[in-house]
Amino acid sequence: MLKFREGDGSKFKIMIRQSTQNPLDFSLILGYIPSNSNVLFRLIRYNGKSHEHQNKLEKCPKFYDFHIHKATERYQLDDSFKEEHYAEVTKIYSDIHSALNCFIKDCNIILPASNQPSLF
């Protein structure tokens, strides 16, 4: 878990999780914590291929594949779901390492100098 502060006191938080039993069971999450708050708002989540997912508000069929969750207004307005419940299947990654590369690029994350410890 890494935290980054903004000038106004708000924070961005990166969380990485992978199952020790199933390498395809992972999540990479970029969250935002507004200043003077401890509530994490999940902006985006890259998931592995370890569970079924369904976008219930859209009444879409379930899928079982690598997928990316994104915070949407529609799911925020429905208290039954997390803000980032909506997800789309993706073919841009196939494991946690390639997902992390996509996550870093897509979220415009600037990594610390190479002499810093690895995220893994």
Biopython code that builds the backbone (N, CA, C, O; Angstrom):
import numpy as np
from Bio.PDB.StructureBuilder import StructureBuilder

atoms = [
    (1, "MET", "N", (0.846, -1.162, 0.000)),
    (1, "MET", "CA", (0.000, 0.000, 0.000)),
    (1, "MET", "C", (0.899, 1.235, 0.000)),
    (1, "MET", "O", (1.785, 1.370, 0.844)),
    (2, "LEU", "N", (0.663, 2.118, -0.940)),
    (2, "LEU", "CA", (1.397, 3.368, -1.037)),
    (2, "LEU", "C", (0.422, 4.528, -0.923)),
    (2, "LEU", "O", (-0.700, 4.449, -1.424)),
    (3, "LYS", "N", (0.841, 5.602, -0.269)),
    (3, "LYS", "CA", (0.006, 6.795, -0.157)),
    (3, "LYS", "C", (0.764, 7.987, -0.704)),
    (3, "LYS", "O", (1.969, 8.122, -0.490)),
    (4, "PHE", "N", (0.051, 8.853, -1.413)),
    (4, "PHE", "CA", (0.624, 10.070, -1.965)),
    (4, "PHE", "C", (-0.261, 11.235, -1.570)),
    (4, "PHE", "O", (-1.480, 11.171, -1.732)),
    (5, "ARG", "N", (0.336, 12.297, -1.054)),
    (5, "ARG", "CA", (-0.424, 13.472, -0.615)),
    (5, "ARG", "C", (-0.445, 14.546, -1.694)),
    (5, "ARG", "O", (0.525, 14.748, -2.424)),
    (6, "GLU", "N", (-1.567, 15.217, -1.769)),
    (6, "GLU", "CA", (-1.711, 16.390, -2.623)),
    (6, "GLU", "C", (-1.537, 17.632, -1.748)),
    (6, "GLU", "O", (-1.559, 17.536, -0.521)),
    (7, "GLY", "N", (-1.369, 18.774, -2.366)),
    (7, "GLY", "CA", (-1.144, 20.022, -1.648)),
    (7, "GLY", "C", (-2.280, 20.422, -0.722)),
    (7, "GLY", "O", (-2.043, 21.115, 0.267)),
    (8, "ASP", "N", (-3.501, 20.007, -1.012)),
    (8, "ASP", "CA", (-4.647, 20.385, -0.184)),
    (8, "ASP", "C", (-4.906, 19.395, 0.943)),
    (8, "ASP", "O", (-5.899, 19.529, 1.658)),
    (9, "GLY", "N", (-4.036, 18.404, 1.117)),
    (9, "GLY", "CA", (-4.218, 17.415, 2.176)),
    (9, "GLY", "C", (-4.926, 16.157, 1.720)),
    (9, "GLY", "O", (-4.992, 15.182, 2.470)),
    (10, "SER", "N", (-5.456, 16.155, 0.512)),
    (10, "SER", "CA", (-6.073, 14.932, 0.006)),
    (10, "SER", "C", (-4.971, 13.927, -0.327)),
    (10, "SER", "O", (-3.811, 14.302, -0.499)),
    (11, "LYS", "N", (-5.338, 12.657, -0.416)),
    (11, "LYS", "CA", (-4.348, 11.606, -0.654)),
    (11, "LYS", "C", (-4.824, 10.664, -1.749)),
    (11, "LYS", "O", (-6.022, 10.433, -1.911)),
    (12, "PHE", "N", (-3.876, 10.128, -2.491)),
    (12, "PHE", "CA", (-4.129, 9.017, -3.390)),
    (12, "PHE", "C", (-3.502, 7.788, -2.747)),
    (12, "PHE", "O", (-2.436, 7.871, -2.137)),
    (13, "LYS", "N", (-4.165, 6.659, -2.886)),
    (13, "LYS", "CA", (-3.690, 5.427, -2.263)),
    (13, "LYS", "C", (-3.688, 4.320, -3.307)),
    (13, "LYS", "O", (-4.682, 4.120, -4.005)),
    (14, "ILE", "N", (-2.579, 3.604, -3.415)),
    (14, "ILE", "CA", (-2.476, 2.459, -4.318)),
    (14, "ILE", "C", (-2.432, 1.206, -3.465)),
    (14, "ILE", "O", (-1.621, 1.100, -2.544)),
    (15, "MET", "N", (-3.305, 0.260, -3.772)),
    (15, "MET", "CA", (-3.345, -1.010, -3.044)),
    (15, "MET", "C", (-3.163, -2.153, -4.036)),
    (15, "MET", "O", (-3.773, -2.175, -5.105)),
    (16, "ILE", "N", (-2.320, -3.091, -3.660)),
    (16, "ILE", "CA", (-2.039, -4.258, -4.496)),
    (16, "ILE", "C", (-2.259, -5.501, -3.645)),
    (16, "ILE", "O", (-1.747, -5.603, -2.530)),
    (17, "ARG", "N", (-3.031, -6.451, -4.188)),
    (17, "ARG", "CA", (-3.323, -7.678, -3.477)),
    (17, "ARG", "C", (-3.269, -8.838, -4.458)),
    (17, "ARG", "O", (-3.750, -8.725, -5.586)),
    (18, "GLN", "N", (-2.677, -9.966, -4.028)),
    (18, "GLN", "CA", (-2.670, -11.182, -4.844)),
    (18, "GLN", "C", (-2.790, -12.380, -3.917)),
    (18, "GLN", "O", (-2.131, -12.435, -2.879)),
    (19, "SER", "N", (-3.621, -13.331, -4.285)),
    (19, "SER", "CA", (-3.796, -14.559, -3.526)),
    (19, "SER", "C", (-2.538, -15.417, -3.603)),
    (19, "SER", "O", (-1.892, -15.491, -4.648)),
    (20, "THR", "N", (-2.201, -16.054, -2.506)),
    (20, "THR", "CA", (-1.062, -16.974, -2.520)),
    (20, "THR", "C", (-1.436, -18.310, -3.155)),
    (20, "THR", "O", (-0.557, -19.033, -3.625)),
    (21, "GLN", "N", (-2.729, -18.651, -3.177)),
    (21, "GLN", "CA", (-3.181, -19.905, -3.770)),
    (21, "GLN", "C", (-3.466, -19.799, -5.267)),
    (21, "GLN", "O", (-3.250, -20.757, -6.010)),
    (22, "ASN", "N", (-3.949, -18.643, -5.711)),
    (22, "ASN", "CA", (-4.355, -18.481, -7.105)),
    (22, "ASN", "C", (-3.738, -17.191, -7.655)),
    (22, "ASN", "O", (-4.202, -16.101, -7.321)),
    (23, "PRO", "N", (-2.705, -17.297, -8.491)),
    (23, "PRO", "CA", (-2.053, -16.087, -9.000)),
    (23, "PRO", "C", (-2.944, -15.209, -9.879)),
    (23, "PRO", "O", (-2.620, -14.046, -10.119)),
    (24, "LEU", "N", (-4.064, -15.755, -10.360)),
    (24, "LEU", "CA", (-4.983, -14.946, -11.174)),
    (24, "LEU", "C", (-6.007, -14.203, -10.319)),
    (24, "LEU", "O", (-6.844, -13.470, -10.846)),
    (25, "ASP", "N", (-5.940, -14.390, -9.010)),
    (25, "ASP", "CA", (-6.812, -13.689, -8.070)),
    (25, "ASP", "C", (-6.039, -12.492, -7.518)),
    (25, "ASP", "O", (-5.302, -12.610, -6.538)),
    (26, "PHE", "N", (-6.219, -11.339, -8.162)),
    (26, "PHE", "CA", (-5.501, -10.135, -7.739)),
    (26, "PHE", "C", (-6.344, -8.901, -7.988)),
    (26, "PHE", "O", (-7.302, -8.913, -8.759)),
    (27, "SER", "N", (-5.952, -7.835, -7.306)),
    (27, "SER", "CA", (-6.559, -6.514, -7.504)),
    (27, "SER", "C", (-5.487, -5.453, -7.391)),
    (27, "SER", "O", (-4.606, -5.529, -6.535)),
    (28, "LEU", "N", (-5.568, -4.469, -8.258)),
    (28, "LEU", "CA", (-4.746, -3.259, -8.199)),
    (28, "LEU", "C", (-5.733, -2.100, -8.113)),
    (28, "LEU", "O", (-6.566, -1.932, -9.003)),
    (29, "ILE", "N", (-5.649, -1.313, -7.071)),
    (29, "ILE", "CA", (-6.666, -0.287, -6.825)),
    (29, "ILE", "C", (-6.013, 1.074, -6.682)),
    (29, "ILE", "O", (-5.005, 1.221, -5.991)),
    (30, "LEU", "N", (-6.595, 2.073, -7.340)),
    (30, "LEU", "CA", (-6.220, 3.463, -7.122)),
    (30, "LEU", "C", (-7.391, 4.125, -6.411)),
    (30, "LEU", "O", (-8.496, 4.208, -6.947)),
    (31, "GLY", "N", (-7.130, 4.595, -5.199)),
    (31, "GLY", "CA", (-8.165, 5.251, -4.413)),
    (31, "GLY", "C", (-7.815, 6.697, -4.132)),
    (31, "GLY", "O", (-6.667, 7.117, -4.276)),
    (32, "TYR", "N", (-8.817, 7.446, -3.733)),
    (32, "TYR", "CA", (-8.667, 8.864, -3.410)),
    (32, "TYR", "C", (-9.296, 9.114, -2.044)),
    (32, "TYR", "O", (-10.414, 8.671, -1.778)),
    (33, "ILE", "N", (-8.580, 9.819, -1.185)),
    (33, "ILE", "CA", (-9.090, 10.189, 0.128)),
    (33, "ILE", "C", (-9.092, 11.714, 0.193)),
    (33, "ILE", "O", (-8.026, 12.329, 0.227)),
    (34, "PRO", "N", (-10.280, 12.336, 0.212)),
    (34, "PRO", "CA", (-10.338, 13.808, 0.280)),
    (34, "PRO", "C", (-9.698, 14.325, 1.574)),
    (34, "PRO", "O", (-9.623, 13.608, 2.572)),
    (35, "SER", "N", (-9.245, 15.566, 1.538)),
    (35, "SER", "CA", (-8.657, 16.157, 2.748)),
    (35, "SER", "C", (-9.689, 16.158, 3.874)),
    (35, "SER", "O", (-10.892, 16.246, 3.631)),
    (36, "ASN", "N", (-9.206, 16.060, 5.081)),
    (36, "ASN", "CA", (-10.053, 16.026, 6.290)),
    (36, "ASN", "C", (-11.058, 14.877, 6.273)),
    (36, "ASN", "O", (-12.168, 15.012, 6.788)),
    (37, "SER", "N", (-10.670, 13.752, 5.685)),
    (37, "SER", "CA", (-11.552, 12.590, 5.612)),
    (37, "SER", "C", (-10.711, 11.331, 5.751)),
    (37, "SER", "O", (-9.500, 11.353, 5.533)),
    (38, "ASN", "N", (-11.355, 10.248, 6.111)),
    (38, "ASN", "CA", (-10.684, 8.953, 6.104)),
    (38, "ASN", "C", (-11.438, 7.971, 5.204)),
    (38, "ASN", "O", (-11.213, 6.762, 5.267)),
    (39, "VAL", "N", (-12.331, 8.499, 4.371)),
    (39, "VAL", "CA", (-13.137, 7.675, 3.475)),
    (39, "VAL", "C", (-12.395, 7.496, 2.152)),
    (39, "VAL", "O", (-12.026, 8.469, 1.495)),
    (40, "LEU", "N", (-12.184, 6.241, 1.778)),
    (40, "LEU", "CA", (-11.501, 5.922, 0.525)),
    (40, "LEU", "C", (-12.522, 5.809, -0.606)),
    (40, "LEU", "O", (-13.489, 5.054, -0.502)),
    (41, "PHE", "N", (-12.306, 6.551, -1.672)),
    (41, "PHE", "CA", (-13.133, 6.483, -2.876)),
    (41, "PHE", "C", (-12.309, 5.747, -3.921)),
    (41, "PHE", "O", (-11.264, 6.243, -4.342)),
    (42, "ARG", "N", (-12.760, 4.579, -4.343)),
    (42, "ARG", "CA", (-12.020, 3.777, -5.322)),
    (42, "ARG", "C", (-12.297, 4.300, -6.724)),
    (42, "ARG", "O", (-13.426, 4.237, -7.210)),
    (43, "LEU", "N", (-11.272, 4.809, -7.357)),
    (43, "LEU", "CA", (-11.406, 5.368, -8.700)),
    (43, "LEU", "C", (-11.382, 4.290, -9.768)),
    (43, "LEU", "O", (-12.179, 4.311, -10.707)),
    (44, "ILE", "N", (-10.460, 3.346, -9.616)),
    (44, "ILE", "CA", (-10.281, 2.307, -10.632)),
    (44, "ILE", "C", (-9.704, 1.065, -9.960)),
    (44, "ILE", "O", (-8.947, 1.159, -8.995)),
    (45, "ARG", "N", (-10.078, -0.103, -10.491)),
    (45, "ARG", "CA", (-9.594, -1.369, -9.932)),
    (45, "ARG", "C", (-9.360, -2.348, -11.067)),
    (45, "ARG", "O", (-10.277, -2.639, -11.836)),
    (46, "TYR", "N", (-8.144, -2.860, -11.179)),
    (46, "TYR", "CA", (-7.798, -3.876, -12.171)),
    (46, "TYR", "C", (-7.879, -5.228, -11.472)),
    (46, "TYR", "O", (-7.157, -5.479, -10.507)),
    (47, "ASN", "N", (-8.761, -6.098, -11.963)),
    (47, "ASN", "CA", (-8.959, -7.405, -11.344)),
    (47, "ASN", "C", (-8.439, -8.526, -12.218)),
    (47, "ASN", "O", (-8.382, -8.428, -13.443)),
    (48, "GLY", "N", (-8.064, -9.591, -11.540)),
    (48, "GLY", "CA", (-7.651, -10.806, -12.226)),
    (48, "GLY", "C", (-8.850, -11.587, -12.724)),
    (48, "GLY", "O", (-9.979, -11.099, -12.763)),
    (49, "LYS", "N", (-8.562, -12.801, -13.096)),
    (49, "LYS", "CA", (-9.564, -13.686, -13.696)),
    (49, "LYS", "C", (-9.886, -14.790, -12.682)),
    (49, "LYS", "O", (-9.585, -15.961, -12.910)),
    (50, "SER", "N", (-10.493, -14.406, -11.577)),
    (50, "SER", "CA", (-10.707, -15.377, -10.509)),
    (50, "SER", "C", (-12.160, -15.468, -10.041)),
    (50, "SER", "O", (-12.485, -16.279, -9.174)),
    (51, "HIS", "N", (-13.016, -14.654, -10.604)),
    (51, "HIS", "CA", (-14.414, -14.662, -10.164)),
    (51, "HIS", "C", (-15.320, -14.122, -11.279)),
    (51, "HIS", "O", (-14.868, -13.436, -12.195)),
    (52, "GLU", "N", (-16.584, -14.447, -11.172)),
    (52, "GLU", "CA", (-17.581, -13.913, -12.117)),
    (52, "GLU", "C", (-17.906, -12.472, -11.741)),
    (52, "GLU", "O", (-17.816, -12.083, -10.576)),
    (53, "HIS", "N", (-18.278, -11.704, -12.729)),
    (53, "HIS", "CA", (-18.737, -10.340, -12.481)),
    (53, "HIS", "C", (-19.936, -10.058, -13.378)),
    (53, "HIS", "O", (-20.053, -10.590, -14.482)),
    (54, "GLN", "N", (-20.815, -9.211, -12.874)),
    (54, "GLN", "CA", (-21.961, -8.774, -13.667)),
    (54, "GLN", "C", (-22.239, -7.306, -13.374)),
    (54, "GLN", "O", (-22.266, -6.895, -12.213)),
    (55, "ASN", "N", (-22.444, -6.526, -14.407)),
    (55, "ASN", "CA", (-22.867, -5.133, -14.263)),
    (55, "ASN", "C", (-24.381, -5.155, -14.109)),
    (55, "ASN", "O", (-25.121, -5.133, -15.092)),
    (56, "LYS", "N", (-24.822, -5.198, -12.873)),
    (56, "LYS", "CA", (-26.244, -5.459, -12.595)),
    (56, "LYS", "C", (-27.174, -4.341, -13.046)),
    (56, "LYS", "O", (-28.290, -4.618, -13.485)),
    (57, "LEU", "N", (-26.747, -3.092, -12.949)),
    (57, "LEU", "CA", (-27.635, -2.005, -13.372)),
    (57, "LEU", "C", (-27.885, -2.033, -14.879)),
    (57, "LEU", "O", (-28.944, -1.612, -15.343)),
    (58, "GLU", "N", (-26.924, -2.523, -15.630)),
    (58, "GLU", "CA", (-27.079, -2.625, -17.080)),
    (58, "GLU", "C", (-27.751, -3.932, -17.496)),
    (58, "GLU", "O", (-28.071, -4.129, -18.668)),
    (59, "LYS", "N", (-27.962, -4.819, -16.527)),
    (59, "LYS", "CA", (-28.585, -6.128, -16.779)),
    (59, "LYS", "C", (-27.822, -6.920, -17.853)),
    (59, "LYS", "O", (-28.412, -7.577, -18.710)),
    (60, "CYS", "N", (-26.499, -6.830, -17.772)),
    (60, "CYS", "CA", (-25.636, -7.544, -18.718)),
    (60, "CYS", "C", (-25.418, -8.978, -18.241)),
    (60, "CYS", "O", (-25.581, -9.273, -17.057)),
    (61, "PRO", "N", (-25.051, -9.861, -19.159)),
    (61, "PRO", "CA", (-24.710, -11.219, -18.728)),
    (61, "PRO", "C", (-23.439, -11.209, -17.875)),
    (61, "PRO", "O", (-22.615, -10.300, -17.973)),
    (62, "LYS", "N", (-23.300, -12.237, -17.039)),
    (62, "LYS", "CA", (-22.094, -12.376, -16.225)),
    (62, "LYS", "C", (-20.912, -12.702, -17.123)),
    (62, "LYS", "O", (-21.072, -13.296, -18.189)),
    (63, "PHE", "N", (-19.728, -12.309, -16.679)),
    (63, "PHE", "CA", (-18.519, -12.683, -17.403)),
    (63, "PHE", "C", (-17.464, -13.142, -16.404)),
    (63, "PHE", "O", (-17.503, -12.794, -15.224)),
    (64, "TYR", "N", (-16.530, -13.924, -16.906)),
    (64, "TYR", "CA", (-15.433, -14.473, -16.105)),
    (64, "TYR", "C", (-14.161, -14.233, -16.900)),
    (64, "TYR", "O", (-13.778, -15.051, -17.737)),
    (65, "ASP", "N", (-13.511, -13.112, -16.634)),
    (65, "ASP", "CA", (-12.338, -12.737, -17.409)),
    (65, "ASP", "C", (-11.599, -11.634, -16.652)),
    (65, "ASP", "O", (-12.090, -11.135, -15.639)),
    (66, "PHE", "N", (-10.416, -11.256, -17.145)),
    (66, "PHE", "CA", (-9.735, -10.090, -16.600)),
    (66, "PHE", "C", (-10.634, -8.889, -16.850)),
    (66, "PHE", "O", (-11.241, -8.774, -17.915)),
    (67, "HIS", "N", (-10.722, -7.993, -15.868)),
    (67, "HIS", "CA", (-11.621, -6.853, -16.041)),
    (67, "HIS", "C", (-11.157, -5.650, -15.232)),
    (67, "HIS", "O", (-10.431, -5.764, -14.244)),
    (68, "ILE", "N", (-11.616, -4.484, -15.703)),
    (68, "ILE", "CA", (-11.264, -3.219, -15.065)),
    (68, "ILE", "C", (-12.540, -2.550, -14.568)),
    (68, "ILE", "O", (-13.480, -2.319, -15.328)),
    (69, "HIS", "N", (-12.546, -2.249, -13.283)),
    (69, "HIS", "CA", (-13.656, -1.530, -12.653)),
    (69, "HIS", "C", (-13.363, -0.034, -12.691)),
    (69, "HIS", "O", (-12.217, 0.389, -12.538)),
    (70, "LYS", "N", (-14.395, 0.747, -12.893)),
    (70, "LYS", "CA", (-14.246, 2.205, -12.901)),
    (70, "LYS", "C", (-15.375, 2.833, -12.100)),
    (70, "LYS", "O", (-16.523, 2.395, -12.173)),
    (71, "ALA", "N", (-15.040, 3.856, -11.341)),
    (71, "ALA", "CA", (-16.064, 4.594, -10.608)),
    (71, "ALA", "C", (-16.982, 5.287, -11.610)),
    (71, "ALA", "O", (-16.519, 5.950, -12.538)),
    (72, "THR", "N", (-18.279, 5.126, -11.410)),
    (72, "THR", "CA", (-19.261, 5.787, -12.274)),
    (72, "THR", "C", (-20.320, 6.469, -11.413)),
    (72, "THR", "O", (-20.608, 6.028, -10.300)),
    (73, "GLU", "N", (-20.882, 7.520, -11.926)),
    (73, "GLU", "CA", (-21.940, 8.220, -11.210)),
    (73, "GLU", "C", (-23.146, 7.318, -10.996)),
    (73, "GLU", "O", (-23.777, 7.355, -9.940)),
    (74, "ARG", "N", (-23.459, 6.520, -11.985)),
    (74, "ARG", "CA", (-24.638, 5.658, -11.913)),
    (74, "ARG", "C", (-24.573, 4.714, -10.706)),
    (74, "ARG", "O", (-25.562, 4.555, -9.991)),
    (75, "TYR", "N", (-23.433, 4.099, -10.481)),
    (75, "TYR", "CA", (-23.302, 3.181, -9.349)),
    (75, "TYR", "C", (-23.153, 3.925, -8.028)),
    (75, "TYR", "O", (-23.513, 3.392, -6.979)),
    (76, "GLN", "N", (-22.624, 5.155, -8.060)),
    (76, "GLN", "CA", (-22.553, 5.953, -6.837)),
    (76, "GLN", "C", (-23.951, 6.324, -6.349)),
    (76, "GLN", "O", (-24.197, 6.388, -5.145)),
    (77, "LEU", "N", (-24.851, 6.565, -7.274)),
    (77, "LEU", "CA", (-26.201, 6.974, -6.907)),
    (77, "LEU", "C", (-27.046, 5.829, -6.361)),
    (77, "LEU", "O", (-28.076, 6.065, -5.729)),
    (78, "ASP", "N", (-26.620, 4.600, -6.598)),
    (78, "ASP", "CA", (-27.331, 3.424, -6.084)),
    (78, "ASP", "C", (-26.555, 2.894, -4.884)),
    (78, "ASP", "O", (-25.457, 2.361, -5.041)),
    (79, "ASP", "N", (-27.107, 3.036, -3.711)),
    (79, "ASP", "CA", (-26.408, 2.643, -2.476)),
    (79, "ASP", "C", (-26.165, 1.137, -2.357)),
    (79, "ASP", "O", (-25.489, 0.697, -1.427)),
    (80, "SER", "N", (-26.699, 0.352, -3.271)),
    (80, "SER", "CA", (-26.529, -1.097, -3.210)),
    (80, "SER", "C", (-25.149, -1.549, -3.696)),
    (80, "SER", "O", (-24.771, -2.703, -3.498)),
    (81, "PHE", "N", (-24.396, -0.647, -4.330)),
    (81, "PHE", "CA", (-23.145, -1.032, -4.974)),
    (81, "PHE", "C", (-22.004, -0.117, -4.547)),
    (81, "PHE", "O", (-22.222, 1.001, -4.080)),
    (82, "LYS", "N", (-20.782, -0.619, -4.718)),
    (82, "LYS", "CA", (-19.604, 0.217, -4.538)),
    (82, "LYS", "C", (-19.509, 1.161, -5.733)),
    (82, "LYS", "O", (-20.024, 0.866, -6.811)),
    (83, "GLU", "N", (-18.852, 2.287, -5.533)),
    (83, "GLU", "CA", (-18.742, 3.287, -6.597)),
    (83, "GLU", "C", (-18.073, 2.734, -7.855)),
    (83, "GLU", "O", (-18.350, 3.195, -8.962)),
    (84, "GLU", "N", (-17.193, 1.748, -7.685)),
    (84, "GLU", "CA", (-16.460, 1.205, -8.829)),
    (84, "GLU", "C", (-16.991, -0.161, -9.246)),
    (84, "GLU", "O", (-16.242, -0.966, -9.801)),
    (85, "HIS", "N", (-18.248, -0.435, -8.995)),
    (85, "HIS", "CA", (-18.807, -1.747, -9.337)),
    (85, "HIS", "C", (-18.807, -2.019, -10.847)),
    (85, "HIS", "O", (-18.566, -3.150, -11.268)),
    (86, "TYR", "N", (-19.070, -1.010, -11.652)),
    (86, "TYR", "CA", (-19.109, -1.192, -13.102)),
    (86, "TYR", "C", (-17.742, -1.668, -13.603)),
    (86, "TYR", "O", (-16.712, -1.121, -13.209)),
    (87, "ALA", "N", (-17.731, -2.690, -14.471)),
    (87, "ALA", "CA", (-16.462, -3.225, -14.984)),
    (87, "ALA", "C", (-16.593, -3.594, -16.448)),
    (87, "ALA", "O", (-17.678, -3.894, -16.946)),
    (88, "GLU", "N", (-15.454, -3.560, -17.120)),
    (88, "GLU", "CA", (-15.377, -3.968, -18.525)),
    (88, "GLU", "C", (-14.288, -5.023, -18.670)),
    (88, "GLU", "O", (-13.225, -4.923, -18.057)),
    (89, "VAL", "N", (-14.564, -6.030, -19.485)),
    (89, "VAL", "CA", (-13.577, -7.058, -19.793)),
    (89, "VAL", "C", (-12.399, -6.404, -20.511)),
    (89, "VAL", "O", (-12.574, -5.473, -21.297)),
    (90, "THR", "N", (-11.211, -6.901, -20.232)),
    (90, "THR", "CA", (-10.024, -6.370, -20.902)),
    (90, "THR", "C", (-9.120, -7.505, -21.358)),
    (90, "THR", "O", (-9.078, -8.576, -20.752)),
    (91, "LYS", "N", (-8.404, -7.245, -22.430)),
    (91, "LYS", "CA", (-7.397, -8.177, -22.952)),
    (91, "LYS", "C", (-6.009, -7.547, -22.885)),
    (91, "LYS", "O", (-5.060, -8.092, -23.448)),
    (92, "ILE", "N", (-5.874, -6.400, -22.201)),
    (92, "ILE", "CA", (-4.598, -5.689, -22.200)),
    (92, "ILE", "C", (-3.602, -6.256, -21.194)),
    (92, "ILE", "O", (-2.426, -5.893, -21.228)),
    (93, "TYR", "N", (-4.046, -7.138, -20.300)),
    (93, "TYR", "CA", (-3.120, -7.802, -19.389)),
    (93, "TYR", "C", (-3.540, -9.253, -19.193)),
    (93, "TYR", "O", (-4.677, -9.638, -19.469)),
    (94, "SER", "N", (-2.566, -10.065, -18.697)),
    (94, "SER", "CA", (-2.826, -11.497, -18.534)),
    (94, "SER", "C", (-2.291, -12.046, -17.219)),
    (94, "SER", "O", (-2.405, -13.243, -16.956)),
    (95, "ASP", "N", (-1.713, -11.187, -16.398)),
    (95, "ASP", "CA", (-1.231, -11.568, -15.076)),
    (95, "ASP", "C", (-1.026, -10.287, -14.270)),
    (95, "ASP", "O", (-1.223, -9.188, -14.787)),
    (96, "ILE", "N", (-0.634, -10.427, -13.017)),
    (96, "ILE", "CA", (-0.508, -9.238, -12.168)),
    (96, "ILE", "C", (0.607, -8.307, -12.635)),
    (96, "ILE", "O", (0.493, -7.089, -12.491)),
    (97, "HIS", "N", (1.680, -8.861, -13.192)),
    (97, "HIS", "CA", (2.789, -8.010, -13.638)),
    (97, "HIS", "C", (2.396, -7.160, -14.848)),
    (97, "HIS", "O", (2.686, -5.964, -14.885)),
    (98, "SER", "N", (1.741, -7.768, -15.833)),
    (98, "SER", "CA", (1.309, -6.978, -16.991)),
    (98, "SER", "C", (0.168, -6.038, -16.598)),
    (98, "SER", "O", (0.044, -4.951, -17.161)),
    (99, "ALA", "N", (-0.668, -6.447, -15.634)),
    (99, "ALA", "CA", (-1.729, -5.559, -15.144)),
    (99, "ALA", "C", (-1.125, -4.344, -14.460)),
    (99, "ALA", "O", (-1.612, -3.227, -14.635)),
    (100, "LEU", "N", (-0.064, -4.551, -13.679)),
    (100, "LEU", "CA", (0.586, -3.431, -13.001)),
    (100, "LEU", "C", (1.183, -2.454, -14.009)),
    (100, "LEU", "O", (1.089, -1.241, -13.825)),
    (101, "ASN", "N", (1.787, -2.966, -15.059)),
    (101, "ASN", "CA", (2.329, -2.082, -16.106)),
    (101, "ASN", "C", (1.222, -1.246, -16.739)),
    (101, "ASN", "O", (1.399, -0.045, -16.944)),
    (102, "CYS", "N", (0.082, -1.864, -17.051)),
    (102, "CYS", "CA", (-1.055, -1.135, -17.627)),
    (102, "CYS", "C", (-1.624, -0.129, -16.631)),
    (102, "CYS", "O", (-1.939, 1.003, -16.998)),
    (103, "PHE", "N", (-1.752, -0.537, -15.386)),
    (103, "PHE", "CA", (-2.266, 0.310, -14.313)),
    (103, "PHE", "C", (-1.410, 1.578, -14.180)),
    (103, "PHE", "O", (-1.938, 2.688, -14.114)),
    (104, "ILE", "N", (-0.085, 1.398, -14.141)),
    (104, "ILE", "CA", (0.837, 2.524, -14.013)),
    (104, "ILE", "C", (0.686, 3.478, -15.195)),
    (104, "ILE", "O", (0.629, 4.695, -15.019)),
    (105, "LYS", "N", (0.622, 2.917, -16.391)),
    (105, "LYS", "CA", (0.489, 3.742, -17.604)),
    (105, "LYS", "C", (-0.878, 4.439, -17.651)),
    (105, "LYS", "O", (-0.954, 5.652, -17.853)),
    (106, "ASP", "N", (-1.952, 3.667, -17.465)),
    (106, "ASP", "CA", (-3.303, 4.217, -17.589)),
    (106, "ASP", "C", (-3.615, 5.270, -16.525)),
    (106, "ASP", "O", (-4.342, 6.227, -16.793)),
    (107, "CYS", "N", (-3.071, 5.099, -15.325)),
    (107, "CYS", "CA", (-3.343, 6.035, -14.230)),
    (107, "CYS", "C", (-2.302, 7.145, -14.139)),
    (107, "CYS", "O", (-2.335, 7.967, -13.223)),
    (108, "ASN", "N", (-1.375, 7.161, -15.101)),
    (108, "ASN", "CA", (-0.345, 8.202, -15.164)),
    (108, "ASN", "C", (0.454, 8.288, -13.869)),
    (108, "ASN", "O", (0.685, 9.376, -13.340)),
    (109, "ILE", "N", (0.868, 7.138, -13.370)),
    (109, "ILE", "CA", (1.636, 7.063, -12.127)),
    (109, "ILE", "C", (3.113, 7.211, -12.461)),
    (109, "ILE", "O", (3.634, 6.535, -13.349)),
    (110, "ILE", "N", (3.771, 8.091, -11.750)),
    (110, "ILE", "CA", (5.211, 8.285, -11.920)),
    (110, "ILE", "C", (5.899, 7.522, -10.801)),
    (110, "ILE", "O", (5.712, 7.818, -9.621)),
    (111, "LEU", "N", (6.693, 6.539, -11.186)),
    (111, "LEU", "CA", (7.380, 5.704, -10.210)),
    (111, "LEU", "C", (8.565, 6.439, -9.610)),
    (111, "LEU", "O", (9.159, 7.298, -10.262)),
    (112, "PRO", "N", (8.922, 6.103, -8.348)),
    (112, "PRO", "CA", (10.094, 6.713, -7.739)),
    (112, "PRO", "C", (11.368, 6.272, -8.470)),
    (112, "PRO", "O", (11.338, 5.369, -9.306)),
    (113, "ALA", "N", (12.454, 6.908, -8.147)),
    (113, "ALA", "CA", (13.741, 6.579, -8.769)),
    (113, "ALA", "C", (14.047, 5.091, -8.628)),
    (113, "ALA", "O", (13.541, 4.434, -7.719)),
    (114, "SER", "N", (14.861, 4.569, -9.513)),
    (114, "SER", "CA", (15.136, 3.131, -9.568)),
    (114, "SER", "C", (15.840, 2.597, -8.326)),
    (114, "SER", "O", (15.878, 1.382, -8.131)),
    (115, "ASN", "N", (16.398, 3.457, -7.482)),
    (115, "ASN", "CA", (17.045, 2.976, -6.276)),
    (115, "ASN", "C", (16.051, 2.747, -5.132)),
    (115, "ASN", "O", (16.447, 2.358, -4.033)),
    (116, "GLN", "N", (14.762, 2.987, -5.391)),
    (116, "GLN", "CA", (13.721, 2.757, -4.403)),
    (116, "GLN", "C", (13.296, 1.290, -4.430)),
    (116, "GLN", "O", (13.510, 0.608, -5.432)),
    (117, "PRO", "N", (12.691, 0.792, -3.337)),
    (117, "PRO", "CA", (12.242, -0.603, -3.324)),
    (117, "PRO", "C", (11.155, -0.860, -4.359)),
    (117, "PRO", "O", (10.393, 0.041, -4.708)),
    (118, "SER", "N", (11.089, -2.081, -4.841)),
    (118, "SER", "CA", (10.088, -2.491, -5.816)),
    (118, "SER", "C", (8.705, -2.507, -5.185)),
    (118, "SER", "O", (8.574, -2.642, -3.968)),
    (119, "LEU", "N", (7.673, -2.371, -6.012)),
    (119, "LEU", "CA", (6.295, -2.494, -5.523)),
    (119, "LEU", "C", (5.987, -3.930, -5.105)),
    (119, "LEU", "O", (5.029, -4.176, -4.371)),
    (120, "PHE", "N", (6.801, -4.876, -5.574)),
    (120, "PHE", "CA", (6.618, -6.281, -5.178)),
    (120, "PHE", "C", (7.656, -6.610, -4.156)),
    (120, "PHE", "O", (7.707, -7.739, -3.668)),
]
sb = StructureBuilder()
sb.init_structure("model")
sb.init_model(0)
sb.init_chain("A")
sb.init_seg("    ")
for serial, (resi, resn, name, xyz) in enumerate(atoms, 1):
    if name == "N":
        sb.init_residue(resn, " ", resi, " ")
    sb.init_atom(name, np.array(xyz, "f"), 0.0, 1.0, " ", f" {name:<3s}", serial, name[0])
structure = sb.get_structure()
